[in-house]
Amino acid sequence: MKGQPAARQSSIPATRQSSIPATRQSSIPATRQSSIVATRQSSIVVRPQPMDSATYTASSRLQAAGLIRAQELLEQCAAMVPLPPPARPVTIADYGAANGYNSLLPIGAAIAAVRARTRPDHAIVVTHTDVAANDFTALFSTLNEDQDSYLAADGAAFATALGRSFYQQILPSDSITLGWSSWATHWLSRLPAAIGDHIHISHSTDEPARRAFTRQAAEDWHDFVAFRGRELAPGGRLVVLTLAVDDDGRAGFGPLMDALHDGLGKLAAEGVITAAEVTRMAIPTVGRAEEELRAPFAPSGRFEGLSVEHLETFDAEDRFWMRYQHDGDAEKLGARWAGFARAAVFPTLTTALDGGTADPRATEFSERLQATVAAGLARSPAPMSIPLAVLVLAKQHRPE
Ligand SMILES: C[S@@+](CC[C@H](N)C(=O)[O-])C[C@H]1O[C@@H](n2cnc3c(N)ncnc32)[C@H](O)[C@@H]1O
């Protein structure tokens, strides 16, 4: 397993029961069935140049991800959040860490901001969380080996990892000083419905499916926020970077989604996959509009002790398009996006083959779909919109 990229994770348990303790159940369903049918992937689009690339710089690493703004907010939170006394560690949770690569700079910056307020030996413990099927070996390699690892930079920083879905309580109540989650909460806990006419719900006119996705998105966001409300310490802060919606109300990546949809149709016409398999294939992600992100907090502005301290939406830069504008190479543009799609969503699509990920056609399916998507995007080069939202959620202080 060592060295295997997070983008090659395979199966996620089909069904997971999350039992909520009897205490403090106000907003969270007592028992929630969360069937995770998707394979979660590390986002290549947020992973810029490889570490040894001549063009690698710390700023491109963050800029590409739309992470710079979120990191600034996390640093601001780290500079003012209440800290526990020295005998107790400062605790930072990273929700949906994947291989940890994109967490290093933001978490490292937060640690530096906290450290400016503490003695050098005040322990800071970071817990990187993800689903159980995540490639935690890759995460530990990143933490141990990456030149930007906070473990090398701070002698009293410690890393731990946790393999459970963030749609349940996974850390002790009132224990987390700072929370961070980037590019993760737009993955739904399950695929709520088959989508009749497209690979992605925001391109579909299938009304029952759209309603099912909207409901699931609301429920998952409600649960994510509620459980973080329990876990954050009084006065703690959580910064979330997640997919928003563009001016058309869609979750972005339009040309790629269409190329995937067209590619699947082509593969079905060529007999590589069946029409029934195409119908089962869907990407269980959503973009959320500002009012959807604020919904759990309505009408009082408070929810599970949390309030929205900051919310902004913006478009992340499409770094593949920027490179295309520089080199004019449409084939490379198509190949880059097809490579991203293969890493990010093909394993999810493959689960819909009759034989699942073990189907004997799985490799051929991925290779042909990648080639078809690359060719389609190269034929009509177009920029992708990448709408993002960043929020800071604040947990109320203990009453004096
Ligand atoms: C696109 S990656 C983002 C990784 C990293 N945070 C970044 O910014 O690049 C999304 C991660 O969220 C994780 N994820 C999705 N749903 C999750 C859940 N219910 N619980 C925990 N992690 C989840 C996926 O497994 C995946 O590793």
The ligand as a Gaussian input file, in Angstrom:
#p B3LYP/6-31G(d) Opt

LIG

0 1
 C      -11.368000      15.920000      -2.914000
 S      -10.730000      15.252000      -1.463000
 C      -10.157000      16.669000      -0.579000
 C       -8.897000      16.415000       0.139000
 C       -8.273000      17.632000       0.776000
 N       -9.033000      18.099000       1.924000
 C       -8.088000      18.752000      -0.227000
 O       -8.501000      19.870000       0.055000
 O       -7.511000      18.485000      -1.282000
 C      -12.238000      14.874000      -0.618000
 C      -11.989000      14.010000       0.600000
 O      -13.152000      14.055000       1.396000
 C      -13.341000      12.766000       1.898000
 N      -14.730000      12.553000       2.291000
 C      -15.829000      12.547000       1.514000
 N      -16.908000      12.223000       2.230000
 C      -16.466000      12.039000       3.498000
 C      -17.102000      11.675000       4.712000
 N      -18.411000      11.425000       4.755000
 N      -16.350000      11.578000       5.825000
 C      -15.022000      11.831000       5.799000
 N      -14.359000      12.162000       4.663000
 C      -15.079000      12.262000       3.536000
 C      -12.957000      11.885000       0.731000
 O      -12.737000      10.551000       1.146000
 C      -11.741000      12.574000       0.210000
 O      -10.576000      12.086000       0.776000

